[in-house]
Amino acid sequence: CEGPWINEFHYKNAGADTGEFLEIAGPAGSSLDGWKVVLYGSSGASYAEVSLNGSIDDELNGIGALDFEASRNLQGRGGLALVDSSGHVVEFLSYGGDFTASDGPAQGLTATDVGVAEDDSTPVGNSIQRTGNGTDFRWQAPQAESRGTLNPSQLIYPDAWINEFHYH
């Protein structure tokens, strides 16, 4: 994998929304100091940001995850722009439909819809998560959260390379 990515998030559940969070995964040792996630409404306008910090731990084959409170800021339909310390948008995702950002660091970019959503029937303690093998991940419908750790159905393989090649 090349760098950090949005790995899991929670924004809506049955009853009063509670425990909203974002999880960023990536290579162990990656510093998230100065990074942020800019929150977008479905109209394309940014409305808040979550400051990130700390270094990603090594949980499995050189990859780990950190979670961050979203403090009841995530809307029922919207987007998340992961922005690095130089202001570059690393990833721009949406939930509940795609849209184009009208301002902020993702201005002019169209968000990629994760294709699954939470609603008023989502149990407390569930989240939307990336699952899959290697770096071939897909988004899963709400399931038990694994906040701050790699997701249970997420298999990370170490990078493989040819160390030596002999030819006659």
Protein Blocks (a to p, Z undefined) as FASTA:
>chain_A
ZZdcdfbdcfbdehjdehiacdddddehiacehiacddddfkopafbdcddedjdddfbg
hiacddddekhmacfbdcdddddfkopafbdcdehiacddfedjkgoiacddehiacdfk
lcghiacddedehjlccdddddddfehiacfklccddddddfbdcdZZ
